[in-house]
């Protein structure tokens, strides 16, 4: 189980997680996050920036020709 640390809620309802949590999640000023509640717990997930995504290894590789064929097939399916 992960370590539990204390944060606070501001007077306007803002959440203030401690620095150690922000660093673990890579939260910098103006980072967008997804928030959802599961089993009564708030889950915070950073949304990666385009720069972050571009610096990662690709999950899938595809040639331009494969992409064109795939797009043509999708277009045919939509037209049916």
C-alpha positions as CSV (number, residue, x, y, z in Angstrom):
1,X,0.0,0.0,0.0
2,X,1.2,3.5,-0.7
3,X,2.2,6.1,1.9
4,X,-0.5,8.3,3.2
5,X,0.2,12.0,3.4
6,X,-1.9,15.0,4.5
7,X,-3.0,17.8,2.1
8,X,-5.6,20.5,2.6
9,X,-8.7,22.0,1.0
10,X,-8.7,25.8,0.6
11,X,-11.4,28.2,1.4
12,X,-12.8,28.1,-2.1
13,X,-12.6,24.2,-2.3
14,X,-9.2,24.1,-4.0
15,X,-7.2,21.0,-3.3
16,X,-3.6,21.4,-2.2
17,X,-1.7,18.1,-2.4
18,X,1.8,18.3,-0.8
19,X,4.9,18.8,-2.9
20,X,5.9,15.1,-2.6
21,X,2.6,14.0,-4.2
22,X,2.8,16.6,-7.0
23,X,6.3,15.5,-7.8
24,X,5.4,11.8,-7.8
25,X,2.5,12.5,-10.3
26,X,4.6,15.0,-12.3
27,X,2.1,17.8,-11.6
28,X,3.4,21.2,-12.6
29,X,1.5,24.5,-12.6
30,X,-1.3,24.4,-15.2
31,X,-1.1,20.6,-15.7
32,X,-4.5,19.3,-16.7
33,X,-5.8,16.3,-14.7
34,X,-8.7,13.8,-14.9
35,X,-10.6,13.6,-11.7
36,X,-13.0,10.8,-10.8
37,X,-14.4,9.1,-7.7
38,X,-14.1,5.4,-7.1
39,X,-15.3,3.7,-3.9
40,X,-15.5,7.0,-2.2
41,X,-12.0,8.0,-3.1
42,X,-10.8,10.8,-5.3
43,X,-8.6,9.6,-8.2
44,X,-6.3,12.2,-9.8
45,X,-4.6,11.3,-13.1
46,X,-2.4,13.8,-15.0
47,X,-3.3,14.2,-18.7
48,X,0.0,14.1,-20.6
49,X,1.0,17.0,-22.8
50,X,1.6,16.5,-26.5
51,X,5.3,16.9,-25.8
52,X,5.2,14.1,-23.3
53,X,3.4,11.9,-25.7
54,X,5.8,12.6,-28.6
55,X,8.8,11.8,-26.4
56,X,7.5,8.3,-25.6
57,X,8.3,5.1,-27.6
58,X,5.4,4.4,-30.0
59,X,3.0,1.7,-28.9
60,X,2.1,0.8,-32.5
61,X,4.0,1.5,-35.7
62,X,2.2,1.7,-39.0
63,X,3.3,2.7,-42.5
64,X,1.7,5.4,-44.5
65,X,0.4,2.8,-46.9
66,X,-1.1,0.7,-44.1
67,X,-2.8,3.9,-42.8
68,X,-4.3,4.7,-46.2
69,X,-5.7,1.2,-46.6
70,X,-7.1,1.3,-43.1
71,X,-8.7,4.8,-43.7
72,X,-10.2,3.6,-47.0
73,X,-11.7,0.5,-45.3
74,X,-13.2,2.7,-42.6
75,X,-14.7,5.1,-45.2
76,X,-16.3,2.1,-47.1
77,X,-17.8,0.8,-43.8
78,X,-19.3,4.3,-43.0
79,X,-20.8,4.6,-46.5
80,X,-22.6,1.2,-46.2
